[in-house]
Amino acid sequence: VAIVGFIPMAIAHGAGAEVQKPLATVVIGGLLTATALTLLVLPTFAAKAVKHRQAEGIEE
């Protein structure tokens, strides 16, 4: 939802657009990257850690 709020800044053409466009682009990229890492990479590492702990017989 926050990404949608930065889209007008990313496509702005008026006064101050030369500052707003790069800022919005970086923020949108950061939000997309953080979302991908949270939803895809983190669960993968967590699942591997659980399997590793179970293989060693470590109780939680």
C-alpha positions as CSV (number, residue, x, y, z in Angstrom):
1,V,0.0,0.0,0.0
2,A,2.8,2.4,0.8
3,I,4.3,1.8,-2.7
4,V,1.1,3.1,-4.3
5,G,1.5,6.4,-2.3
6,F,5.0,6.9,-3.8
7,I,3.9,6.3,-7.5
8,P,2.8,10.0,-8.0
9,M,6.2,11.1,-6.8
10,A,8.0,8.8,-9.1
11,I,6.1,10.0,-12.2
12,A,6.0,13.7,-11.2
13,H,7.0,16.3,-13.8
14,G,6.4,19.6,-11.9
15,A,8.6,21.7,-9.7
16,G,10.8,19.7,-7.5
17,A,10.4,16.5,-9.6
18,E,14.2,16.2,-10.0
19,V,14.4,15.6,-6.2
20,Q,11.2,13.6,-5.8
21,K,11.8,11.0,-8.6
22,P,15.0,9.5,-7.3
23,L,13.7,9.5,-3.7
24,A,10.5,7.8,-4.7
25,T,12.4,5.3,-6.8
26,V,14.7,4.3,-3.9
27,V,11.8,4.0,-1.5
28,I,9.7,1.9,-3.8
29,G,12.7,-0.4,-4.5
30,G,13.5,-0.7,-0.8
31,L,9.9,-1.6,0.0
32,L,9.8,-4.2,-2.8
33,T,13.1,-5.7,-1.7
34,A,12.1,-5.8,2.0
35,T,8.7,-7.4,1.1
36,A,10.4,-10.1,-1.1
37,L,13.0,-10.9,1.6
38,T,10.3,-11.1,4.3
39,L,7.9,-13.3,2.3
40,L,10.4,-15.5,0.4
41,V,13.9,-15.6,1.9
42,L,13.2,-15.5,5.6
43,P,10.8,-18.4,5.7
44,T,13.3,-20.5,3.6
45,F,16.1,-19.9,6.1
46,A,13.7,-20.6,9.0
47,A,12.6,-23.9,7.5
48,K,16.3,-24.9,7.0
49,A,17.1,-24.0,10.5
50,V,14.3,-26.1,11.9
51,K,15.3,-29.1,9.8
52,H,18.9,-28.6,10.9
53,R,17.9,-28.5,14.6
54,Q,15.7,-31.6,14.2
55,A,18.5,-33.5,12.4
56,E,20.8,-32.8,15.4
57,G,18.0,-33.7,17.9
58,I,17.9,-30.3,19.5
59,E,14.7,-29.6,21.4
60,E,13.1,-26.2,21.2
